[in-house]
Amino acid sequence: MSEARVVPPLQTATGATAAQAEVSILQIFLEFLIIGATSFGGVVPYLRRSLVTKRHWIDDREFVEMLSISPSLSGLNATNMAVLVGEKLRGVMGAIAGIIGICLRAEC
């Protein structure tokens, strides 16, 4: 039987993948602003489509892991996801951009 070899994505000196290194604070803000403004009710499919399928900022495994952590934090799952994804992509400033973007909607 042959063994499958998993090749990790190309990483930069800071440990971020090449795709993540290109994400700006403004892009994080705008993406979560759009998610917050256009999603009503079940936001999880919108988050997955935007973050995993469309932007490729995180993969399915990371998405599920972050989503499983979200209920244990205080606040809405979508808001917690904005903080977790923003922090993963750009650190504290990314987390701030994500939470401001998604919280500009009236539900936060």
Buried (B, 14 or more C-beta within 10 A) or exposed (E): EEEEEEEEEEEEEEEBBEBBBEBEBEBBBEBBBBBBEEBEEEBBEBBBEBBBEEBEBBEEEBBEEBBEEBEEEEBBBBBBBBBBBBBBBBEEBBBBBBBBBBBEBEEB
